[in-house]
Amino acid sequence: MHITLARTPDRCVEVEQSSTMTTLDAPTSPPSAPQRSSGTPARRTLTIGPHTVDTPVVLAPMAGITNMAFRLLCREFGALHSEDDGGLFVSEMVTTRALVEDHAESWRLVTMGERERPRSVQLYGVDPATVRRAVEMIRERDLADHIDLNFGCPVPKVTRRGGGGILPWKTELFTRIVRGAVEAAGDVPVTVKTRIGIDEDHVTYRDAGLIAQEVGAAAIALHGRTVTQHYSGQANWDAIADLKSLVTGIPVLGNGDIWSAEDALRMVEQTGCDGVVVGRGCQGRPWLFADLAAGFAGSDARVRPTLGEVARILRRHAELLVEFFEDEGRGIRDLRKHVAWYFKGYPVGGEMRHRLATMESLEDLDAKLAELDADSPYPGEAVEGPRGRAGTPKRAVCPQGWMDSREITADIAARLHEAELSVSGG
Ligand SMILES: Cc1cc2nc3c(=O)[nH]c(=O)nc-3n(C[C@H](O)[C@H](O)[C@H](O)COP(=O)(O)O)c2cc1C
C-alpha cells in the first residue's frame, strides 16, 4: 500500500491516491483509518493542562533545529495518522532575559505560525524575577498555549555560572523559578524538562518532580541522563519509571534514545510514562512523527521513504525555512546542517553531500536533488538507530562550591544572571 505525499495550501503531507505524486511506502493499513493489531490497548492521549493531544508524543526542543519550519514539517507528518497533529511541537529554547530585554530575534523565535496549535514555547532562565516577567510578557502578547522550562542544558558556558542542568540542585531557587512561572502563566500550563541530576552522586530528578508537582506545573519531562553524561551512553529509563511511580499527580514524560515508534511504545510500556519526548531521532527524519502517531494508534504503518521521497521532504523543509527566515539564502544555509541527517544510510556520495552542504539557493538545491537516484529504496537499518549528537561523558562544570549545599550563596546569586548570556542548546 502507498501513502501519497501531496501538497495542499496548509500541509505538505496528505493522504491521496494519485500515480503522479510522490509515494511513501507504508506496508500495512490506510493511514486515515489505522488498524489496531488485536490485543492493542485503547489509544493513549496526552493531557497538558487544558490541552489533550491524541498522540502522547512531544517534539523535544532543540536549539537551532526546532524552529517553525521544522516544527511544521513534523506536524505535517504527525497529522498523517492522527486526528490532530500527532503531539506537541516545542520551540527551541529562548532565554527569558533576552525577552525581557526585548531582543527582536528572541521574540521572533517564540512567535508561532497560524498552523501551530497548541503553541508550545520553551524558556530558559535562571532568575525567578526575569522568568516571571518573561512569562507575563508572553501572556500579555498571547503568544503561547503551553510554556516549557528548560533545566537540562549541560553546556559548560551555562553550567559554569549555575544554570541549565545543574540548577535543580539548588532546590529553593528551582522552586522559586517554577512557582513564579506558574503564577505568571495563569491558565497557560507550565511544564518542566530536566535531567537525572548533575552526576550519579548528585541526583535531582526526584526533588524536581515533587517540587514541580507541588507548585502547579502541568507535567515533568525527564531526560534519562545526568549532566555529566551529556549525550553519551544510553538513557536510563529506570529513572523515568521511578519518577512516574513517585510523581502521581501530573503527567511524567520520558525522554532519551527514542529512535523509532517501537522504542516509544517500549518506553511507555517499561516505565509507565504518560508520553514521550523525541529529539535526535527525528533529525533528518521528520516522518518519525507519522510512525509515532501510527504506533500509538495501534497501526503497523511505517514511513519508509525512497531516496526520491527523502529529497522531496528535504525540499519541503527548505521551502519552510525560506518562509521562516524570509530570506532564501539564510533558509538554504540553515538547511545545510540537516543534509547529512536526511541522507544518512542512503547512497549519496561524499562529493554530492559536499555540494549539497555548500548550496546557496532553492534553484541550486533543486538542480542537485535532481541528480540523485530517486528510485533508490529505503535502506533499512542503516537509516534507523542512533543519530545526532553523542560524544563522551564530561565533568560537569559548576561554580565553585556548588555541590556543597542545596542553598544558593550570595556570591553565586550575584553571578547567576551570567548563566543566561548567549546561551543555546540543551
Ligand atoms: C542539537 C540539540 C539541541 C538541543 N536543544 C535543547 C533545548 O533548546 N532545550 C532543551 O530542553 N533541550 C535541548 N536539547 C535536548 C533535547 O531536547 C533532548 O532532551 C535530548 O536530545 C535527549 O533526547 P533524544 O535522545 O530523543 O535526543 C537539545 C538536544 C540537541 C541534540
Ligand as a Chemical Component Dictionary entry (heavy atoms), coordinates in Angstrom:
data_LIG
# 
_chem_comp.id                   LIG 
_chem_comp.type                 NON-POLYMER 
_chem_comp.pdbx_formal_charge   0 
_chem_comp.three_letter_code    LIG 
# 
loop_
_chem_comp_atom.comp_id 
_chem_comp_atom.atom_id 
_chem_comp_atom.alt_atom_id 
_chem_comp_atom.type_symbol 
_chem_comp_atom.charge 
_chem_comp_atom.model_Cartn_x 
_chem_comp_atom.model_Cartn_y 
_chem_comp_atom.model_Cartn_z 
_chem_comp_atom.pdbx_ordinal 
LIG C1  C1  C 0 21.067 19.920 18.911 1  
LIG C2  C2  C 0 20.331 19.810 20.195 2  
LIG C3  C3  C 0 19.777 20.955 20.769 3  
LIG C4  C4  C 0 19.060 20.862 21.965 4  
LIG N1  N1  N 0 18.480 21.983 22.471 5  
LIG C5  C5  C 0 17.679 21.878 23.571 6  
LIG C6  C6  C 0 16.925 22.983 24.035 7  
LIG O1  O1  O 0 16.944 24.072 23.458 8  
LIG N2  N2  N 0 16.168 22.805 25.148 9  
LIG C7  C7  C 0 16.108 21.604 25.822 10 
LIG O2  O2  O 0 15.406 21.476 26.823 11 
LIG N3  N3  N 0 16.800 20.543 25.379 12 
LIG C8  C8  C 0 17.550 20.645 24.269 13 
LIG N4  N4  N 0 18.186 19.537 23.787 14 
LIG C9  C9  C 0 17.984 18.241 24.455 15 
LIG C10 C10 C 0 16.801 17.504 23.821 16 
LIG O3  O3  O 0 15.604 18.225 23.991 17 
LIG C11 C11 C 0 16.639 16.099 24.413 18 
LIG O4  O4  O 0 16.403 16.216 25.779 19 
LIG C12 C12 C 0 17.868 15.226 24.210 20 
LIG O5  O5  O 0 18.328 15.312 22.887 21 
LIG C13 C13 C 0 17.570 13.752 24.550 22 
LIG O6  O6  O 0 16.522 13.259 23.752 23 
LIG P1  P1  P 0 16.820 12.334 22.448 24 
LIG O7  O7  O 0 17.596 11.143 22.918 25 
LIG O8  O8  O 0 15.459 11.991 21.936 26 
LIG O9  O9  O 0 17.627 13.157 21.510 27 
LIG C14 C14 C 0 18.931 19.615 22.618 28 
LIG C15 C15 C 0 19.499 18.478 22.040 29 
LIG C16 C16 C 0 20.185 18.565 20.852 30 
LIG C17 C17 C 0 20.758 17.310 20.248 31 
# 
loop_
_chem_comp_bond.comp_id 
_chem_comp_bond.atom_id_1 
_chem_comp_bond.atom_id_2 
_chem_comp_bond.value_order 
_chem_comp_bond.pdbx_ordinal 
LIG C1  C2  SING 1  
LIG C2  C3  SING 2  
LIG C2  C16 DOUB 3  
LIG C3  C4  DOUB 4  
LIG C4  N1  SING 5  
LIG C4  C14 SING 6  
LIG N1  C5  DOUB 7  
LIG C5  C6  SING 8  
LIG C5  C8  SING 9  
LIG C6  O1  DOUB 10 
LIG C6  N2  SING 11 
LIG N2  C7  SING 12 
LIG C7  O2  DOUB 13 
LIG C7  N3  SING 14 
LIG N3  C8  DOUB 15 
LIG C8  N4  SING 16 
LIG N4  C9  SING 17 
LIG N4  C14 SING 18 
LIG C9  C10 SING 19 
LIG C10 O3  SING 20 
LIG C10 C11 SING 21 
LIG C11 O4  SING 22 
LIG C11 C12 SING 23 
LIG C12 O5  SING 24 
LIG C12 C13 SING 25 
LIG C13 O6  SING 26 
LIG O6  P1  SING 27 
LIG P1  O7  DOUB 28 
LIG P1  O8  SING 29 
LIG P1  O9  SING 30 
LIG C14 C15 DOUB 31 
LIG C15 C16 SING 32 
LIG C16 C17 SING 33 
# 
